[in-house]
Amino acid sequence: MADDALQALAFFEAMYPLDGELQLSDAARAALDGYNASGEADLGAGVDSDDAASDQRVELAIALPVTPGPTRISLRQPDFLTRAAYEQLAAAIPPPSDDPPSDAIMLAVEAVRTAALELPSAPPSPKAKDDDDGADDGPLERVWFWFPSLSTREKRKDLVTYAATYRLKGFVLSGKPALLCLEGGGRAVDRYMAAIKSESWGDIPSYQKKVTERLRRPITDAERKFSTMTDITHLITHHGTYNHRGDMSEVKKYMDEWGVGDDFAGAVMNAS
């Protein structure tokens, strides 16, 4: 593989360190691992909108040449874009050139971001269901869920934003592993998780939708410990190759401070 293409691969692997943010073909992975690759090295990179109110992401399909030549970049059409909007974004991608691959890809990323801001506003998302307002939430409970892995920003954001629709409070902690704690009506928790799995995780194969309910405990209103639904990932020190393994001793310290240390021990540390 040409040196500039290999440098581009290494650069974008560092730029997109979280699971699911960068997809590499076998040829691209072989090149990064030091093996000779043949054909084109393909990768997919997500492009987040610069609009802070939007959690939507589009993906670029990138073909890096193994021998010197232009980098080919195209846009994958997501479900949330109309055909006209997709064509508008695709037209913003600069044509193939002799620019270094890293430069060509960054130009395409910025061009798509700029073009995305000019798209007409999308209709309200079906995520927020007003008809849940009159539903029976059931008795108050504190429920703990365990994920072997959770890192994608959109999925984390959905776990927080969906909670408001179902009148739930608590927190989400991403990483490997990840943790979700919810306080609210038990039936509301069940509806919330059903919506997460069918809507937020609709693009994930069923065998990858791994989440386990670890603990469900009845509580009174006076025993509530959370007043908001929050992503607490930034509070915890992370380590590991991809900086995604949280320090569980720090997590336990926060749980003790918040008055849910016993639940945390029962749900996560399998204490009696």
C-alpha positions in Angstrom: 0.0 0.0 0.0 1.2 3.5 -0.8 2.7 5.3 2.2 0.2 8.2 2.1 -2.7 5.8 2.0 -1.3 3.9 5.0 -0.7 7.1 6.9 -4.3 8.0 6.2 -5.5 4.7 7.6 -3.5 5.1 10.8 -4.7 8.7 11.1 -8.4 7.9 10.9 -8.1 4.9 13.1 -6.8 7.3 15.8 -9.5 9.8 14.9 -12.3 7.3 15.3 -11.3 5.2 18.3 -14.7 4.1 19.6 -16.5 0.9 18.6 -18.6 1.3 15.5 -17.2 4.7 14.5 -14.8 3.3 11.9 -15.3 0.2 9.8 -12.3 -1.4 8.1 -12.2 -3.9 5.3 -10.0 -7.0 5.6 -7.5 -5.3 3.2 -7.4 -2.2 5.3 -6.9 -4.1 8.5 -4.2 -6.2 6.9 -2.4 -3.0 5.8 -2.5 -1.6 9.3 -1.2 -4.8 10.7 1.8 -4.7 8.5 0.8 -7.2 5.8 0.8 -6.5 2.1 -2.7 -5.7 0.9 -4.1 -6.1 -2.6 -6.9 -4.3 -4.3 -8.5 -1.3 -2.5 -8.6 -0.8 1.2 -12.1 0.2 2.2 -13.3 2.0 5.3 -16.4 3.6 6.5 -16.3 6.8 8.7 -19.2 8.5 10.4 -19.8 12.3 10.0 -21.7 14.0 12.8 -23.7 17.1 12.1 -22.4 20.4 13.4 -26.0 21.1 14.5 -25.9 20.6 18.3 -29.6 19.9 18.3 -29.2 16.9 15.9 -28.0 13.4 16.8 -28.0 12.2 13.3 -24.9 10.8 11.5 -24.1 9.9 7.9 -21.4 7.6 6.8 -18.8 8.0 4.1 -17.5 5.0 2.2 -13.9 5.5 1.4 -11.7 3.4 -1.0 -8.0 4.0 -0.5 -5.8 2.9 -3.5 -3.1 0.3 -2.7 -1.0 1.8 -5.5 -0.7 5.6 -6.0 -4.0 7.0 -7.3 -7.0 9.1 -6.3 -9.1 8.3 -3.2 -12.7 7.4 -4.0 -15.3 8.7 -1.6 -19.0 8.2 -1.7 -22.0 8.7 0.7 -24.0 5.8 2.2 -27.7 6.7 2.3 -29.1 6.4 5.8 -32.8 5.7 6.5 -33.5 9.2 7.9 -32.5 11.0 4.6 -34.9 11.5 1.7 -33.6 10.7 -1.7 -33.4 14.5 -2.5 -31.4 15.2 0.7 -29.1 12.3 0.1 -28.3 13.5 -3.5 -27.7 17.0 -2.1 -25.1 15.8 0.4 -23.6 13.4 -2.1 -23.1 16.2 -4.6 -21.1 18.2 -2.0 -18.3 15.6 -2.0 -15.4 16.9 -4.0 -14.5 14.8 -7.1 -11.5 12.5 -7.0 -8.1 14.3 -7.0 -4.4 13.7 -6.5 -4.6 15.2 -3.0 -3.1 13.1 -0.2 -5.8 10.7 1.0 -5.9 12.3 4.5 -6.6 15.7 2.9 -9.1 14.3 0.4 -11.1 12.6 3.2 -11.1 15.7 5.5 -12.2 17.9 2.7 -15.1 15.5 2.0 -16.0 15.4 5.7 -16.2 19.2 6.0 -18.1 19.5 2.7 -20.7 17.0 3.9 -21.0 18.8 7.3 -21.5 22.1 5.6 -24.0 20.8 3.2 -25.9 19.1 6.0 -26.5 22.4 7.7 -28.3 23.6 4.6 -30.8 20.7 4.5 -34.4 21.5 5.5 -35.3 20.6 9.0 -36.5 17.1 9.5 -40.0 16.4 10.9 -40.2 15.5 14.6 -38.8 12.1 15.4 -41.2 9.4 16.2 -39.1 8.7 19.3 -41.0 11.1 21.5 -44.4 9.5 21.9 -47.0 11.8 23.5 -49.4 8.9 23.8 -47.3 7.5 26.6 -48.3 10.4 28.9 -51.5 8.6 29.9 -49.9 5.2 30.3 -49.9 3.3 33.6 -46.2 3.4 34.8 -46.7 0.8 37.5 -45.1 0.7 41.0 -41.8 2.7 41.5 -38.7 0.6 41.0 -35.0 1.0 40.6 -33.7 -1.2 37.8 -30.1 -1.9 36.8 -29.0 -3.1 33.3 -25.6 -4.4 32.3 -24.1 -4.1 28.8 -20.9 -5.9 27.7 -20.1 -2.8 25.6 -21.6 0.6 24.9 -19.7 3.4 23.3 -21.5 5.0 20.3 -22.5 8.5 21.1 -25.9 8.3 19.4 -26.9 5.3 21.4 -25.8 6.8 24.7 -27.7 10.0 23.9 -30.8 8.0 23.1 -30.6 6.2 26.4 -30.7 9.7 28.1 -33.3 11.4 25.9 -35.8 8.5 25.7 -36.0 8.5 29.5 -37.9 11.8 29.6 -40.7 10.3 27.5 -41.2 7.6 30.1 -40.6 9.8 33.2 -37.5 7.9 34.2 -34.4 9.2 36.1 -31.0 7.7 36.6 -27.8 7.5 34.7 -25.9 5.7 31.9 -22.2 4.8 32.1 -20.6 3.8 28.8 -17.6 1.6 28.1 -16.7 -2.0 28.4 -18.7 -3.0 30.4 -21.5 -0.4 30.6 -24.2 0.3 33.1 -27.7 1.8 33.1 -29.7 2.6 36.2 -33.3 3.7 36.0 -35.8 4.9 38.6 -39.5 5.1 37.8 -42.5 3.0 37.1 -41.6 -0.6 36.5 -43.9 -0.8 33.4 -42.5 2.5 32.1 -39.0 0.9 32.4 -40.2 -2.0 30.3 -41.7 0.3 27.6 -38.6 2.4 27.6 -36.3 -0.6 27.0 -38.7 -2.0 24.3 -38.5 1.4 22.5 -34.7 1.5 22.8 -34.4 -2.0 21.3 -36.8 -1.4 18.4 -36.0 2.2 17.6 -32.6 3.4 18.8 -31.1 -0.1 18.1 -33.1 -0.7 15.0 -29.9 -0.7 12.9 -28.1 -3.2 15.1 -28.4 -7.0 14.3 -30.4 -8.8 16.9 -27.5 -10.9 18.1 -25.6 -7.7 19.0 -28.4 -6.2 21.1 -26.8 -7.5 24.3 -28.2 -6.1 27.6 -29.0 -7.9 30.8 -31.3 -6.8 33.6 -29.2 -7.4 36.7 -31.4 -6.0 39.5 -35.0 -4.7 40.0 -35.9 -3.3 43.4 -39.2 -1.7 44.6 -38.7 1.7 46.1 -40.8 4.5 47.6 -40.9 8.0 46.4 -38.8 9.0 49.4 -36.1 6.5 48.4 -35.5 8.0 45.0 -31.8 9.0 44.5 -31.9 10.6 41.1 -33.5 13.8 40.0 -32.3 13.7 36.4 -31.3 11.3 33.7 -27.6 11.8 33.0 -24.6 10.3 31.1 -21.9 10.0 33.8 -19.2 8.6 31.5 -17.1 11.8 31.8 -16.9 11.5 35.6 -15.0 8.2 35.4 -11.4 7.6 34.5 -11.1 5.2 31.5 -8.1 3.2 30.4 -7.3 0.3 28.0 -6.2 0.3 24.4 -9.2 2.3 23.3 -9.7 4.2 26.6 -13.1 2.5 27.1 -12.6 0.5 30.3 -14.0 2.5 33.3 -12.3 2.4 36.7 -14.9 0.4 38.7 -13.4 1.5 42.0 -14.3 5.1 41.0 -17.8 4.0 40.0 -18.4 2.3 43.3 -17.2 5.5 45.1 -19.9 7.5 43.3 -22.5 4.9 43.9 -21.8 4.9 47.6 -22.0 8.7 47.7 -25.3 8.7 45.9 -26.8 6.1 48.2 -27.1 3.2 45.8 -23.9 1.4 46.7 -25.7 -1.8 47.9 -27.7 -2.0 44.7 -24.5 -1.5 42.7 -22.8 -4.3 44.5 -25.7 -6.6 43.9 -26.1 -5.7 40.3 -22.5 -5.4 39.2 -20.3 -7.1 41.7 -22.6 -10.0 42.4 -22.5 -9.4 46.1 -25.3 -10.8 48.3 
